[in-house]
Amino acid sequence: MLPRSVQRLIDEFARLPGIGPKSASRLTFYLLRGSDNQALDLAVALQELKERTRLCSVCFNITEDDPCPICSDGARDAGLLCVVEEPLDVLAIERARAYNGRYHVLHGAISPVEGIGPEELRVAELAQRVAAGAFREIILATNPTLEGESTALYLQRRLAGQKVRITRLARGLPVGGDLEYTDEITLGRAFEGRQDV
């Protein structure tokens, strides 16, 4: 019943995480009613996103410049390395202003149910960085979920031979939650109360 172009946009929106068919329809019809500039600006922003962004060759965070601004910042503590699951976790930690070291983004967590093993993540690159770098502490800041805990345990075992302190964020974070949704105070306290693994 809908024109093919309208249905295609609804279908594309519905493929996004957290967007169901009803939300996809609302977004599509909002853009249809809005000004032409709004829809075109969205199209240009999406095109620029794909053309300009890449992964940092050092930490694997999303960036337009390689290395990223965090890896390039000489004022950051090069002896601290915080390992996170996703780029959104870096944003959450930076908002908390409780950490001033380097990062390593895994781009996921180990999940046998979904067929995601260590080989699908940036684990080998992490091991190389730790072996080559002069880190005094590795902070495992994976999400407090079953997958995040499994990933942290795997990383602890994988890095056990290195002469580096390995810590985990304190348990002040809610179990089953994601770092990106944690408020700044809770995340700050979790960093302050981290413990040896």
C-alpha positions as a LaTeX table, in Angstrom:
\begin{tabular}{lrrr}
\hline
Residue & $x$ (\AA) & $y$ (\AA) & $z$ (\AA) \\
\hline
Met1 & 0.00 & 0.00 & 0.00 \\
Leu2 & 2.97 & 2.33 & 0.53 \\
Pro3 & 5.19 & 3.63 & $-2.25$ \\
Arg4 & 8.28 & 1.47 & $-2.62$ \\
Ser5 & 10.69 & 4.26 & $-1.58$ \\
Val6 & 8.73 & 4.90 & 1.63 \\
Gln7 & 8.62 & 1.20 & 2.50 \\
Arg8 & 12.35 & 0.86 & 1.80 \\
Leu9 & 13.19 & 3.65 & 4.26 \\
Ile10 & 10.91 & 2.11 & 6.89 \\
Asp11 & 12.65 & $-1.24$ & 6.38 \\
Glu12 & 16.10 & 0.37 & 6.67 \\
Phe13 & 15.20 & 2.23 & 9.88 \\
Ala14 & 13.75 & $-1.00$ & 11.32 \\
Arg15 & 17.14 & $-2.71$ & 10.85 \\
Leu16 & 18.69 & $-0.30$ & 13.38 \\
Pro17 & 19.02 & $-1.51$ & 16.99 \\
Gly18 & 16.19 & $-0.36$ & 19.24 \\
Ile19 & 14.00 & 0.71 & 16.31 \\
Gly20 & 10.93 & $-1.42$ & 15.74 \\
Pro21 & 8.48 & $-1.24$ & 12.83 \\
Lys22 & 6.32 & 1.45 & 14.49 \\
Ser23 & 9.26 & 3.70 & 15.33 \\
Ala24 & 10.66 & 3.17 & 11.82 \\
Ser25 & 7.32 & 4.25 & 10.35 \\
Arg26 & 7.17 & 7.34 & 12.59 \\
Leu27 & 10.69 & 8.38 & 11.61 \\
Thr28 & 9.96 & 7.91 & 7.91 \\
Phe29 & 6.73 & 9.91 & 7.98 \\
Tyr30 & 8.40 & 12.61 & 10.09 \\
Leu31 & 11.02 & 13.01 & 7.36 \\
Leu32 & 8.31 & 13.04 & 4.67 \\
Arg33 & 6.47 & 15.88 & 6.45 \\
Gly34 & 9.63 & 17.81 & 7.29 \\
Ser35 & 11.53 & 20.16 & 5.05 \\
Asp36 & 13.55 & 18.85 & 2.14 \\
Asn37 & 16.67 & 20.23 & 3.82 \\
Gln38 & 16.19 & 18.05 & 6.88 \\
Ala39 & 16.04 & 14.82 & 4.88 \\
Leu40 & 18.94 & 15.88 & 2.67 \\
Asp41 & 21.01 & 16.93 & 5.70 \\
Leu42 & 20.42 & 13.47 & 7.18 \\
Ala43 & 21.51 & 11.85 & 3.92 \\
Val44 & 24.69 & 13.96 & 3.79 \\
Ala45 & 25.47 & 13.20 & 7.46 \\
Leu46 & 25.12 & 9.46 & 6.80 \\
Gln47 & 27.36 & 9.69 & 3.74 \\
Glu48 & 30.01 & 11.66 & 5.66 \\
Leu49 & 29.84 & 9.14 & 8.50 \\
Lys50 & 30.80 & 6.31 & 6.16 \\
Glu51 & 33.36 & 8.29 & 4.16 \\
Arg52 & 35.24 & 10.06 & 6.96 \\
Thr53 & 35.27 & 7.70 & 9.92 \\
Arg54 & 37.68 & 4.83 & 10.44 \\
Leu55 & 39.12 & 2.87 & 13.33 \\
Cys56 & 42.18 & 4.23 & 15.10 \\
Ser57 & 45.15 & 2.01 & 14.24 \\
Val58 & 46.28 & 2.09 & 17.88 \\
Cys59 & 43.19 & 1.74 & 20.10 \\
Phe60 & 40.48 & 0.84 & 17.53 \\
Asn61 & 38.17 & 3.64 & 18.64 \\
Ile62 & 36.15 & 5.42 & 15.95 \\
Thr63 & 37.93 & 8.48 & 14.60 \\
Glu64 & 38.41 & 10.74 & 11.61 \\
Asp65 & 42.14 & 11.17 & 12.32 \\
Asp66 & 44.61 & 8.33 & 12.71 \\
Pro67 & 45.80 & 8.01 & 15.41 \\
Cys68 & 42.75 & 9.30 & 17.27 \\
Pro69 & 42.87 & 12.43 & 19.49 \\
Ile70 & 43.09 & 10.30 & 22.68 \\
Cys71 & 46.07 & 8.28 & 21.41 \\
Ser72 & 47.72 & 11.49 & 20.17 \\
Asp73 & 47.29 & 13.33 & 23.47 \\
Gly74 & 50.70 & 13.46 & 25.17 \\
Ala75 & 49.12 & 14.67 & 28.43 \\
Arg76 & 47.32 & 11.35 & 28.99 \\
Asp77 & 48.87 & 8.69 & 31.24 \\
Ala78 & 50.54 & 6.25 & 28.84 \\
Gly79 & 50.98 & 3.68 & 31.65 \\
Leu80 & 47.24 & 3.06 & 32.04 \\
Leu81 & 45.23 & 1.06 & 29.50 \\
Cys82 & 41.46 & 0.73 & 29.83 \\
Val83 & 39.91 & $-2.12$ & 27.83 \\
Val84 & 36.28 & $-1.58$ & 26.81 \\
Glu85 & 33.80 & $-3.44$ & 24.65 \\
Glu86 & 32.50 & $-0.62$ & 22.43 \\
Pro87 & 33.33 & 2.97 & 21.37 \\
Leu88 & 30.27 & 4.19 & 23.31 \\
Asp89 & 31.96 & 2.93 & 26.48 \\
Val90 & 34.88 & 5.30 & 25.80 \\
Leu91 & 32.41 & 8.19 & 25.62 \\
Ala92 & 30.80 & 7.18 & 28.92 \\
Ile93 & 34.17 & 6.97 & 30.69 \\
Glu94 & 35.34 & 10.28 & 29.24 \\
Arg95 & 32.12 & 11.96 & 30.45 \\
Ala96 & 32.86 & 10.74 & 33.98 \\
Arg97 & 36.25 & 12.54 & 33.92 \\
Ala98 & 37.65 & 9.91 & 36.30 \\
Tyr99 & 40.24 & 8.44 & 33.93 \\
Asn100 & 43.10 & 9.99 & 31.97 \\
Gly101 & 44.86 & 7.03 & 30.37 \\
Arg102 & 44.72 & 5.20 & 27.05 \\
Tyr103 & 42.02 & 2.87 & 25.69 \\
His104 & 41.65 & $-0.34$ & 23.76 \\
Val105 & 38.27 & $-1.05$ & 22.13 \\
Leu106 & 37.44 & $-4.73$ & 21.61 \\
His107 & 34.34 & $-4.12$ & 19.44 \\
Gly108 & 32.21 & $-6.65$ & 21.27 \\
Ala109 & 32.31 & $-9.31$ & 23.93 \\
Ile110 & 32.81 & $-13.06$ & 23.86 \\
Ser111 & 29.44 & $-14.71$ & 23.30 \\
Pro112 & 29.41 & $-18.38$ & 22.27 \\
Val113 & 25.62 & $-18.20$ & 21.78 \\
Glu114 & 26.08 & $-15.55$ & 19.08 \\
Gly115 & 29.19 & $-17.25$ & 17.67 \\
Ile116 & 31.53 & $-14.48$ & 18.85 \\
Gly117 & 34.86 & $-15.75$ & 20.08 \\
Pro118 & 38.13 & $-13.96$ & 20.88 \\
Glu119 & 39.11 & $-14.19$ & 17.20 \\
Glu120 & 36.25 & $-11.85$ & 16.24 \\
Leu121 & 37.39 & $-9.21$ & 18.73 \\
Arg122 & 40.53 & $-7.05$ & 18.95 \\
Val123 & 42.10 & $-9.41$ & 21.52 \\
Ala124 & 45.24 & $-10.28$ & 19.53 \\
Glu125 & 45.96 & $-6.58$ & 19.04 \\
Leu126 & 45.48 & $-6.01$ & 22.78 \\
Ala127 & 47.97 & $-8.77$ & 23.61 \\
Gln128 & 50.49 & $-7.21$ & 21.19 \\
Arg129 & 50.05 & $-3.74$ & 22.74 \\
Val130 & 50.51 & $-5.07$ & 26.26 \\
Ala131 & 53.59 & $-7.11$ & 25.25 \\
Ala132 & 55.18 & $-4.15$ & 23.43 \\
Gly133 & 54.06 & $-1.32$ & 25.66 \\
Ala134 & 55.15 & 0.00 & 29.00 \\
Phe135 & 51.78 & $-0.28$ & 30.70 \\
Arg136 & 51.80 & $-0.57$ & 34.47 \\
Glu137 & 48.06 & $-1.29$ & 34.73 \\
Ile138 & 45.40 & $-2.80$ & 32.50 \\
Ile139 & 41.84 & $-1.93$ & 33.55 \\
Leu140 & 39.26 & $-4.43$ & 32.31 \\
Ala141 & 36.16 & $-2.26$ & 31.90 \\
Thr142 & 33.87 & $-4.72$ & 30.17 \\
Asn143 & 30.15 & $-4.58$ & 30.90 \\
Pro144 & 28.90 & $-6.36$ & 34.04 \\
Thr145 & 26.95 & $-8.90$ & 31.98 \\
Leu146 & 27.58 & $-12.61$ & 31.48 \\
Glu147 & 29.36 & $-11.86$ & 28.19 \\
Gly148 & 31.37 & $-9.01$ & 29.72 \\
Glu149 & 32.43 & $-11.13$ & 32.68 \\
Ser150 & 33.43 & $-13.99$ & 30.36 \\
Thr151 & 35.45 & $-11.58$ & 28.25 \\
Ala152 & 37.21 & $-10.12$ & 31.31 \\
Leu153 & 38.05 & $-13.61$ & 32.60 \\
Tyr154 & 39.42 & $-14.60$ & 29.18 \\
Leu155 & 41.53 & $-11.43$ & 28.98 \\
Gln156 & 42.84 & $-11.97$ & 32.52 \\
Arg157 & 44.02 & $-15.44$ & 31.55 \\
Arg158 & 45.42 & $-14.30$ & 28.21 \\
Leu159 & 47.45 & $-11.47$ & 29.79 \\
Ala160 & 48.48 & $-13.41$ & 32.91 \\
Gly161 & 52.09 & $-13.90$ & 31.75 \\
Gln162 & 52.72 & $-10.15$ & 31.40 \\
Lys163 & 54.34 & $-8.17$ & 34.20 \\
Val164 & 51.47 & $-5.73$ & 34.52 \\
Arg165 & 48.80 & $-5.10$ & 37.13 \\
Ile166 & 45.37 & $-6.22$ & 35.89 \\
Thr167 & 42.34 & $-4.65$ & 37.54 \\
Arg168 & 38.59 & $-4.78$ & 37.07 \\
Leu169 & 36.12 & $-1.98$ & 37.68 \\
Ala170 & 34.53 & $-2.08$ & 41.12 \\
Arg171 & 31.18 & $-3.79$ & 41.48 \\
Gly172 & 29.32 & $-0.51$ & 41.93 \\
Leu173 & 28.02 & $-0.92$ & 38.40 \\
Pro174 & 24.62 & $-2.59$ & 38.03 \\
Val175 & 24.72 & $-6.20$ & 36.88 \\
Gly176 & 23.14 & $-6.57$ & 33.46 \\
Gly177 & 23.72 & $-2.90$ & 32.60 \\
Asp178 & 25.86 & $-1.25$ & 29.93 \\
Leu179 & 28.61 & 1.29 & 30.58 \\
Glu180 & 27.13 & 3.72 & 28.06 \\
Tyr181 & 23.98 & 4.11 & 30.22 \\
Thr182 & 25.78 & 4.47 & 33.55 \\
Asp183 & 25.71 & 7.89 & 35.20 \\
Glu184 & 28.99 & 9.78 & 35.71 \\
Ile185 & 29.06 & 9.48 & 39.52 \\
Thr186 & 28.57 & 5.69 & 39.54 \\
Leu187 & 31.16 & 5.25 & 36.80 \\
Gly188 & 33.61 & 7.54 & 38.60 \\
Arg189 & 33.23 & 5.59 & 41.85 \\
Ala190 & 33.67 & 2.31 & 39.98 \\
Phe191 & 37.03 & 3.54 & 38.68 \\
Glu192 & 38.12 & 4.73 & 42.11 \\
Gly193 & 37.21 & 1.38 & 43.71 \\
Arg194 & 38.73 & $-0.94$ & 41.12 \\
Gln195 & 40.51 & $-4.01$ & 42.49 \\
Asp196 & 43.16 & $-6.47$ & 41.44 \\
Val197 & 41.88 & $-9.44$ & 39.47 \\
\hline
\end{tabular}
